[in-house]
Each structure stands twice: as structure tokens, then as C-alpha cells.
Amino acid sequence: ETADLRSLMHHTSRTLRRTWIAQLEPWELTPFQWRALRTLSECDGDARPSAIADRLGITPRSATEVIDQLEAKGLVERSPDPKDRRATRVQLTEAGTATAHSILSEGTAHSEQYFAPLSPAEQAQLASLLRKLARTR
């Protein structure tokens, strides 16, 4: 039973990831770049790179790399931190904000479609169970 559960979770995760990668293609973003863009959006579009790294659970160097990639796409820009001249802040550009909103909308629509076979009560139960599993790590 546990092996079957593990297999089902793995299959579901792979399916969701493949679909998400395909959905991000029009914006030419990787899932990792999207996570960073979404994180910045959740920080009201302005954060230090270290805060982005902390929220993503990655090293500052990895955050710098993904910020570089997003900056090259015109989705974010760096500026000096007005409170600490040694620090840098990262802000969403207008294009970054628009992109984040578009991707969030599409992701919501896809999620609704993907989970539609489950009743609202089943969706709530699944969310509760997944939260419980997430807390065990």
C-alpha cells in the first residue's frame, strides 16, 4: 500500500511538473525562475537578494544567478538599498509584474481544471493531508 502511494505521488508530481514547464514556455521561464519571480511578487515586488534566497531555501549565489536571468529578461531590476549603501534591492519591472499576474492567472485556471475531478470536500481533504505531510519534513 505504501509503495503504491509513493508511486501515485511520484506520478502526480511528475505530471504536474511537466504541465507546469509547458505552461511556462510562452514566457521562456524555468520553474526555478518562476518561483523567484513569484517570491518577489509576494514581497510586494521589492526585496533584497538574501530575502529571496531565504524564502526559496537556496544559497545567495543561486539567488544571484536566477536574479541575473530575470534581469536579462527585463523582469526585474537592481538598485542600491536606500537604507544600506552596501546592499542591493531587487524590484519587479512593469513587465515582471504583468508576467507574474499572467502566470498566476493561468496557473490558477490550470489548477482548477486539474483538481476538478475532486469534489470541494475532497480538495479540502487533500490539501489538509498534504499540509500534514509537508510539516513532517
N, CA and C atoms as an extended XYZ file, in Angstrom:
411
Properties=species:S:1:pos:R:3:atomname:S:1:resname:S:1:resid:I:1 pbc="F F F"
N         0.832       -1.203        0.000 N   GLU     1
C         0.000        0.000        0.000 CA  GLU     1
C         0.873        1.262        0.000 C   GLU     1
N         1.920        1.295        0.857 N   THR     2
C         2.792        2.471        0.921 CA  THR     2
C         3.548        2.660       -0.398 C   THR     2
N         4.020        1.561       -0.982 N   ALA     3
C         4.738        1.655       -2.254 CA  ALA     3
C         3.813        2.207       -3.336 C   ALA     3
N         2.556        1.766       -3.335 N   ASP     4
C         1.590        2.259       -4.308 CA  ASP     4
C         1.334        3.746       -4.086 C   ASP     4
N         1.218        4.161       -2.845 N   LEU     5
C         1.006        5.569       -2.516 CA  LEU     5
C         2.186        6.414       -2.998 C   LEU     5
N         3.387        5.913       -2.744 N   ARG     6
C         4.590        6.616       -3.190 CA  ARG     6
C         4.599        6.741       -4.712 C   ARG     6
N         4.251        5.672       -5.390 N   SER     7
C         4.218        5.674       -6.852 CA  SER     7
C         3.173        6.668       -7.369 C   SER     7
N         2.014        6.700       -6.757 N   LEU     8
C         0.964        7.640       -7.167 CA  LEU     8
C         1.396        9.087       -6.946 C   LEU     8
N         2.030        9.350       -5.812 N   MET     9
C         2.512       10.703       -5.532 CA  MET     9
C         3.582       11.104       -6.547 C   MET     9
N         4.475       10.187       -6.845 N   HIS    10
C         5.537       10.471       -7.811 CA  HIS    10
C         4.941       10.762       -9.188 C   HIS    10
N         3.993        9.941       -9.611 N   HIS    11
C         3.354       10.133      -10.915 CA  HIS    11
C         2.633       11.482      -10.962 C   HIS    11
N         1.887       11.810       -9.932 N   THR    12
C         1.157       13.076       -9.880 CA  THR    12
C         2.120       14.252       -9.925 C   THR    12
N         3.185       14.169       -9.147 N   SER    13
C         4.180       15.235       -9.110 CA  SER    13
C         4.828       15.436      -10.477 C   SER    13
N         5.203       14.357      -11.119 N   ARG    14
C         5.820       14.438      -12.453 CA  ARG    14
C         4.858       15.049      -13.463 C   ARG    14
N         3.600       14.632      -13.406 N   THR    15
C         2.591       15.150      -14.333 CA  THR    15
C         2.408       16.648      -14.138 C   THR    15
N         2.280       17.072      -12.889 N   LEU    16
C         2.122       18.496      -12.605 CA  LEU    16
C         3.344       19.292      -13.057 C   LEU    16
N         4.531       18.764      -12.813 N   ARG    17
C         5.757       19.472      -13.187 CA  ARG    17
C         5.873       19.600      -14.712 C   ARG    17
N         5.620       18.522      -15.435 N   ARG    18
C         5.692       18.571      -16.904 CA  ARG    18
C         4.702       19.593      -17.463 C   ARG    18
N         3.498       19.576      -16.922 N   THR    19
C         2.479       20.514      -17.375 CA  THR    19
C         2.894       21.944      -17.060 C   THR    19
N         3.447       22.155      -15.880 N   TRP    20
C         3.860       23.494      -15.473 CA  TRP    20
C         5.005       24.001      -16.344 C   TRP    20
N         5.951       23.140      -16.662 N   ILE    21
C         7.057       23.527      -17.555 CA  ILE    21
C         6.492       23.960      -18.907 C   ILE    21
N         5.538       23.209      -19.415 N   ALA    22
C         4.920       23.549      -20.702 CA  ALA    22
C         4.164       24.877      -20.607 C   ALA    22
N         3.497       25.122      -19.492 N   GLN    23
C         2.765       26.381      -19.327 CA  GLN    23
C         3.696       27.585      -19.237 C   GLN    23
N         4.899       27.388      -18.733 N   LEU    24
C         5.846       28.497      -18.600 CA  LEU    24
C         6.580       28.814      -19.906 C   LEU    24
N         6.517       27.906      -20.876 N   GLU    25
C         7.243       28.093      -22.133 CA  GLU    25
C         6.931       29.410      -22.844 C   GLU    25
N         5.657       29.862      -22.928 N   PRO    26
C         5.395       31.124      -23.618 CA  PRO    26
C         6.144       32.311      -23.004 C   PRO    26
N         6.460       32.227      -21.739 N   TRP    27
C         7.180       33.311      -21.064 CA  TRP    27
C         8.684       33.050      -21.031 C   TRP    27
N         9.099       31.902      -21.569 N   GLU    28
C        10.503       31.499      -21.589 CA  GLU    28
C        11.119       31.531      -20.193 C   GLU    28
N        10.362       30.989      -19.230 N   LEU    29
C        10.831       30.897      -17.853 CA  LEU    29
C        10.936       29.442      -17.434 C   LEU    29
N        11.919       29.161      -16.607 N   THR    30
C        12.025       27.852      -15.991 CA  THR    30
C        11.191       27.868      -14.713 C   THR    30
N        10.835       26.707      -14.180 N   PRO    31
C        10.113       26.697      -12.898 CA  PRO    31
C        10.887       27.427      -11.796 C   PRO    31
N        12.199       27.305      -11.801 N   PHE    32
C        13.008       27.965      -10.776 CA  PHE    32
C        12.930       29.491      -10.923 C   PHE    32
N        13.006       29.972      -12.164 N   GLN    33
C        12.874       31.409      -12.397 CA  GLN    33
C        11.488       31.887      -11.977 C   GLN    33
N        10.478       31.085      -12.285 N   TRP    34
C         9.124       31.455      -11.885 CA  TRP    34
C         8.993       31.531      -10.365 C   TRP    34
N         9.562       30.578       -9.666 N   ARG    35
C         9.488       30.608       -8.196 CA  ARG    35
C        10.105       31.890       -7.649 C   ARG    35
N        11.220       32.310       -8.226 N   ALA    36
C        11.867       33.544       -7.774 CA  ALA    36
C        11.004       34.759       -8.107 C   ALA    36
N        10.434       34.777       -9.298 N   LEU    37
C         9.563       35.888       -9.692 CA  LEU    37
C         8.335       35.945       -8.786 C   LEU    37
N         7.733       34.803       -8.519 N   ARG    38
C         6.566       34.746       -7.641 CA  ARG    38
C         6.932       35.191       -6.228 C   ARG    38
N         8.083       34.750       -5.746 N   THR    39
C         8.536       35.149       -4.414 CA  THR    39
C         8.689       36.657       -4.336 C   THR    39
N         9.279       37.244       -5.348 N   LEU    40
C         9.440       38.696       -5.368 CA  LEU    40
C         8.077       39.385       -5.412 C   LEU    40
N         7.168       38.828       -6.173 N   SER    41
C         5.817       39.378       -6.243 CA  SER    41
C         5.141       39.328       -4.869 C   SER    41
N         5.361       38.250       -4.142 N   GLU    42
C         4.787       38.103       -2.790 CA  GLU    42
C         5.420       39.069       -1.795 C   GLU    42
N         6.604       39.593       -2.119 N   CYS    43
C         7.286       40.585       -1.271 CA  CYS    43
C         6.959       41.995       -1.752 C   CYS    43
N         5.803       42.173       -2.360 N   ASP    44
C         5.373       43.466       -2.907 CA  ASP    44
C         6.323       43.997       -3.970 C   ASP    44
N         6.998       43.085       -4.655 N   GLY    45
C         7.835       43.474       -5.784 CA  GLY    45
C         9.162       44.105       -5.444 C   GLY    45
N         9.605       43.990       -4.181 N   ASP    46
C        10.842       44.649       -3.764 CA  ASP    46
C        11.451       43.873       -2.602 C   ASP    46
N        12.659       43.357       -2.790 N   ALA    47
C        13.313       42.592       -1.721 CA  ALA    47
C        14.819       42.565       -1.945 C   ALA    47
N        15.536       42.270       -0.888 N   ARG    48
C        16.972       42.029       -1.016 CA  ARG    48
C        17.175       40.619       -1.576 C   ARG    48
N        18.257       40.417       -2.305 N   PRO    49
C        18.539       39.069       -2.814 CA  PRO    49
C        18.603       38.017       -1.698 C   PRO    49
N        19.131       38.387       -0.540 N   SER    50
C        19.216       37.425        0.571 CA  SER    50
C        17.835       36.993        1.037 C   SER    50
N        16.859       37.900        0.999 N   ALA    51
C        15.490       37.540        1.391 CA  ALA    51
C        14.880       36.571        0.383 C   ALA    51
N        15.179       36.783       -0.888 N   ILE    52
C        14.696       35.865       -1.926 CA  ILE    52
C        15.313       34.490       -1.716 C   ILE    52
N        16.617       34.455       -1.453 N   ALA    53
C        17.305       33.183       -1.205 CA  ALA    53
C        16.694       32.465       -0.005 C   ALA    53
N        16.449       33.198        1.066 N   ASP    54
C        15.867       32.591        2.270 CA  ASP    54
C        14.493       32.004        1.986 C   ASP    54
N        13.665       32.765        1.291 N   ARG    55
C        12.300       32.291        1.011 CA  ARG    55
C        12.288       31.090        0.078 C   ARG    55
N        13.275       31.009       -0.801 N   LEU    56
C        13.350       29.875       -1.728 CA  LEU    56
C        14.132       28.699       -1.150 C   LEU    56
N        14.830       28.938       -0.042 N   GLY    57
C        15.635       27.877        0.557 CA  GLY    57
C        16.846       27.526       -0.281 C   GLY    57
N        17.468       28.563       -0.879 N   ILE    58
C        18.642       28.349       -1.728 CA  ILE    58
C        19.787       29.219       -1.228 C   ILE    58
N        20.957       28.990       -1.782 N   THR    59
C        22.115       29.793       -1.392 CA  THR    59
C        22.020       31.181       -2.021 C   THR    59
N        22.658       32.167       -1.401 N   PRO    60
C        22.673       33.505       -2.011 CA  PRO    60
C        23.241       33.498       -3.431 C   PRO    60
N        24.236       32.670       -3.670 N   ARG    61
C        24.827       32.592       -5.019 CA  ARG    61
C        23.787       32.121       -6.037 C   ARG    61
N        22.993       31.120       -5.664 N   SER    62
C        21.947       30.634       -6.568 CA  SER    62
C        20.901       31.711       -6.809 C   SER    62
N        20.569       32.472       -5.763 N   ALA    63
C        19.617       33.570       -5.920 CA  ALA    63
C        20.171       34.615       -6.880 C   ALA    63
N        21.455       34.910       -6.758 N   THR    64
C        22.085       35.882       -7.658 CA  THR    64
C        21.977       35.415       -9.103 C   THR    64
N        22.209       34.138       -9.340 N   GLU    65
C        22.128       33.600      -10.703 CA  GLU    65
C        20.728       33.749      -11.280 C   GLU    65
N        19.715       33.395      -10.501 N   VAL    66
C        18.347       33.477      -11.020 CA  VAL    66
C        17.917       34.935      -11.184 C   VAL    66
N        18.371       35.818      -10.297 N   ILE    67
C        18.072       37.247      -10.444 CA  ILE    67
C        18.736       37.781      -11.707 C   ILE    67
N        19.973       37.344      -11.981 N   ASP    68
C        20.659       37.733      -13.220 CA  ASP    68
C        19.823       37.329      -14.441 C   ASP    68
N        19.294       36.109      -14.411 N   GLN    69
C        18.496       35.603      -15.528 CA  GLN    69
C        17.214       36.420      -15.702 C   GLN    69
N        16.556       36.723      -14.593 N   LEU    70
C        15.321       37.513      -14.661 CA  LEU    70
C        15.611       38.952      -15.104 C   LEU    70
N        16.746       39.477      -14.675 N   GLU    71
C        17.134       40.830      -15.080 CA  GLU    71
C        17.414       40.871      -16.588 C   GLU    71
N        18.065       39.840      -17.107 N   ALA    72
C        18.353       39.774      -18.543 CA  ALA    72
C        17.068       39.717      -19.370 C   ALA    72
N        16.006       39.192      -18.792 N   LYS    73
C        14.707       39.114      -19.465 CA  LYS    73
C        13.885       40.393      -19.271 C   LYS    73
N        14.411       41.338      -18.492 N   GLY    74
C        13.703       42.588      -18.264 CA  GLY    74
C        12.577       42.494      -17.252 C   GLY    74
N        12.588       41.442      -16.428 N   LEU    75
C        11.508       41.228      -15.471 CA  LEU    75
C        11.796       41.815      -14.097 C   LEU    75
N        13.076       42.007      -13.790 N   VAL    76
C        13.475       42.620      -12.521 CA  VAL    76
C        14.605       43.595      -12.785 C   VAL    76
N        14.825       44.474      -11.814 N   GLU    77
C        15.976       45.374      -11.887 CA  GLU    77
C        16.546       45.520      -10.486 C   GLU    77
N        17.829       45.802      -10.459 N   ARG    78
C        18.514       46.003       -9.178 CA  ARG    78
C        18.692       47.500       -8.940 C   ARG    78
N        18.708       47.861       -7.648 N   SER    79
C        19.017       49.246       -7.287 CA  SER    79
C        19.664       49.226       -5.908 C   SER    79
N        20.409       50.284       -5.583 N   PRO    80
C        21.015       50.356       -4.247 CA  PRO    80
C        19.915       50.430       -3.180 C   PRO    80
N        20.184       49.815       -2.045 N   ASP    81
C        19.256       49.885       -0.919 CA  ASP    81
C        19.410       51.262       -0.278 C   ASP    81
N        18.345       52.048       -0.209 N   PRO    82
C        18.479       53.399        0.347 CA  PRO    82
C        18.843       53.410        1.837 C   PRO    82
N        18.611       52.292        2.525 N   LYS    83
C        18.913       52.224        3.960 CA  LYS    83
C        20.308       51.676        4.248 C   LYS    83
N        20.926       51.043        3.237 N   ASP    84
C        22.243       50.441        3.424 CA  ASP    84
C        22.958       50.462        2.080 C   ASP    84
N        23.883       51.386        1.917 N   ARG    85
C        24.506       51.552        0.600 CA  ARG    85
C        25.336       50.348        0.164 C   ARG    85
N        25.640       49.431        1.081 N   ARG    86
C        26.375       48.215        0.703 CA  ARG    86
C        25.443       47.155        0.117 C   ARG    86
N        24.150       47.311        0.356 N   ALA    87
C        23.173       46.297       -0.051 CA  ALA    87
C        22.476       46.689       -1.352 C   ALA    87
N        21.887       45.683       -1.963 N   THR    88
C        21.145       45.849       -3.205 CA  THR    88
C        19.711       45.384       -2.984 C   THR    88
N        18.798       46.005       -3.684 N   ARG    89
C        17.408       45.580       -3.677 CA  ARG    89
C        17.048       45.132       -5.088 C   ARG    89
N        16.093       44.246       -5.173 N   VAL    90
C        15.605       43.758       -6.458 CA  VAL    90
C        14.130       44.134       -6.546 C   VAL    90
N        13.762       44.751       -7.654 N   GLN    91
C        12.375       45.141       -7.853 CA  GLN    91
C        11.835       44.529       -9.141 C   GLN    91
N        10.545       44.226       -9.119 N   LEU    92
C         9.874       43.816      -10.345 CA  LEU    92
C         9.755       45.032      -11.258 C   LEU    92
N         9.975       44.821      -12.534 N   THR    93
C         9.695       45.857      -13.522 CA  THR    93
C         8.203       45.771      -13.862 C   THR    93
N         7.725       46.706      -14.665 N   GLU    94
C         6.324       46.616      -15.115 CA  GLU    94
C         6.095       45.302      -15.845 C   GLU    94
N         7.049       44.927      -16.676 N   ALA    95
C         6.937       43.662      -17.415 CA  ALA    95
C         6.936       42.479      -16.450 C   ALA    95
N         7.741       42.564      -15.392 N   GLY    96
C         7.790       41.490      -14.397 CA  GLY    96
C         6.475       41.352      -13.648 C   GLY    96
N         5.897       42.484      -13.288 N   THR    97
C         4.604       42.462      -12.597 CA  THR    97
C         3.522       41.880      -13.503 C   THR    97
N         3.489       42.331      -14.754 N   ALA    98
C         2.491       41.821      -15.704 CA  ALA    98
C         2.675       40.326      -15.945 C   ALA    98
N         3.923       39.903      -16.082 N   THR    99
C         4.210       38.484      -16.300 CA  THR    99
C         3.768       37.654      -15.105 C   THR    99
N         4.095       38.112      -13.909 N   ALA   100
C         3.704       37.379      -12.702 CA  ALA   100
C         2.191       37.240      -12.622 C   ALA   100
N         1.457       38.313      -12.900 N   HIS   101
C        -0.008       38.249      -12.855 CA  HIS   101
C        -0.556       37.286      -13.903 C   HIS   101
N         0.003       37.326      -15.102 N   SER   102
C        -0.459       36.428      -16.164 CA  SER   102
C        -0.224       34.965      -15.806 C   SER   102
N         0.960       34.675      -15.294 N   ILE   103
C         1.290       33.290      -14.947 CA  ILE   103
C         0.424       32.816      -13.782 C   ILE   103
N         0.221       33.672      -12.792 N   LEU   104
C        -0.641       33.297      -11.667 CA  LEU   104
C        -2.052       32.984      -12.142 C   LEU   104
N        -2.584       33.805      -13.041 N   SER   105
C        -3.934       33.572      -13.570 CA  SER   105
C        -4.013       32.241      -14.304 C   SER   105
N        -3.035       32.002      -15.158 N   GLU   106
C        -3.037       30.746      -15.908 CA  GLU   106
C        -2.854       29.552      -14.977 C   GLU   106
N        -1.983       29.708      -13.986 N   GLY   107
C        -1.764       28.619      -13.035 CA  GLY   107
C        -3.010       28.299      -12.241 C   GLY   107
N        -3.746       29.326      -11.851 N   THR   108
C        -4.998       29.114      -11.122 CA  THR   108
C        -5.997       28.375      -11.994 C   THR   108
N        -6.119       28.796      -13.239 N   ALA   109
C        -7.047       28.134      -14.159 CA  ALA   109
C        -6.655       26.675      -14.356 C   ALA   109
N        -5.354       26.415      -14.512 N   HIS   110
C        -4.896       25.041      -14.699 CA  HIS   110
C        -5.161       24.205      -13.453 C   HIS   110
N        -4.901       24.765      -12.288 N   SER   111
C        -5.133       24.032      -11.043 CA  SER   111
C        -6.600       23.676      -10.884 C   SER   111
N        -7.464       24.635      -11.180 N   GLU   112
C        -8.906       24.364      -11.086 CA  GLU   112
C        -9.297       23.225      -12.017 C   GLU   112
N        -8.753       23.237      -13.221 N   GLN   113
C        -9.053       22.185      -14.192 CA  GLN   113
C        -8.483       20.840      -13.723 C   GLN   113
N        -7.242       20.861      -13.231 N   TYR   114
C        -6.583       19.622      -12.817 CA  TYR   114
C        -7.321       18.963      -11.644 C   TYR   114
N        -7.745       19.780      -10.680 N   PHE   115
C        -8.387       19.234       -9.486 CA  PHE   115
C        -9.903       19.132       -9.601 C   PHE   115
N       -10.468       19.488      -10.748 N   ALA   116
C       -11.917       19.451      -10.951 CA  ALA   116
C       -12.554       18.074      -10.709 C   ALA   116
N       -11.858       16.958      -10.998 N   PRO   117
C       -12.489       15.670      -10.711 CA  PRO   117
C       -12.757       15.426       -9.215 C   PRO   117
N       -12.104       16.197       -8.357 N   LEU   118
C       -12.324       16.055       -6.921 CA  LEU   118
C       -13.407       17.037       -6.476 C   LEU   118
N       -14.260       16.596       -5.587 N   SER   119
C       -15.271       17.494       -5.033 CA  SER   119
C       -14.574       18.541       -4.166 C   SER   119
N       -15.246       19.640       -3.855 N   PRO   120
C       -14.643       20.628       -2.961 CA  PRO   120
C       -14.215       20.014       -1.618 C   PRO   120
N       -15.000       19.093       -1.092 N   ALA   121
C       -14.636       18.440        0.173 CA  ALA   121
C       -13.379       17.589        0.000 C   ALA   121
N       -13.272       16.891       -1.135 N   GLU   122
C       -12.080       16.076       -1.393 CA  GLU   122
C       -10.850       16.961       -1.585 C   GLU   122
N       -11.026       18.090       -2.269 N   GLN   123
C        -9.909       19.022       -2.436 CA  GLN   123
C        -9.430       19.547       -1.087 C   GLN   123
N       -10.364       19.879       -0.222 N   ALA   124
C       -10.002       20.368        1.118 CA  ALA   124
C        -9.288       19.277        1.904 C   ALA   124
N        -9.771       18.050        1.791 N   GLN   125
C        -9.129       16.937        2.496 CA  GLN   125
C        -7.721       16.702        1.951 C   GLN   125
N        -7.556       16.735        0.632 N   LEU   126
C        -6.237       16.548        0.036 CA  LEU   126
C        -5.288       17.651        0.503 C   LEU   126
N        -5.750       18.889        0.490 N   ALA   127
C        -4.917       19.997        0.951 CA  ALA   127
C        -4.501       19.798        2.402 C   ALA   127
N        -5.418       19.364        3.223 N   SER   128
C        -5.114       19.122        4.636 CA  SER   128
C        -4.072       18.016        4.800 C   SER   128
N        -4.234       16.945        4.052 N   LEU   129
C        -3.283       15.832        4.127 CA  LEU   129
C        -1.898       16.242        3.619 C   LEU   129
N        -1.858       16.994        2.546 N   LEU   130
C        -0.566       17.427        2.010 CA  LEU   130
C         0.129       18.400        2.966 C   LEU   130
N        -0.647       19.282        3.603 N   ARG   131
C        -0.053       20.170        4.616 CA  ARG   131
C         0.542       19.349        5.761 C   ARG   131
N        -0.166       18.331        6.169 N   LYS   132
C         0.306       17.458        7.258 CA  LYS   132
C         1.613       16.788        6.857 C   LYS   132
N         1.685       16.282        5.639 N   LEU   133
C         2.931       15.662        5.170 CA  LEU   133
C         4.052       16.685        5.065 C   LEU   133
N         3.734       17.889        4.611 N   ALA   134
C         4.750       18.932        4.465 CA  ALA   134
C         5.368       19.300        5.817 C   ALA   134
N         4.593       19.235        6.865 N   ARG   135
C         5.090       19.579        8.205 CA  ARG   135
C         5.998       18.496        8.793 C   ARG   135
N         5.984       17.293        8.239 N   THR   136
C         6.790       16.215        8.788 CA  THR   136
C         8.236       16.290        8.330 C   THR   136
N         8.558       17.130        7.388 N   ARG   137
C         9.917       17.248        6.863 CA  ARG   137
C        10.739       18.186        7.669 C   ARG   137
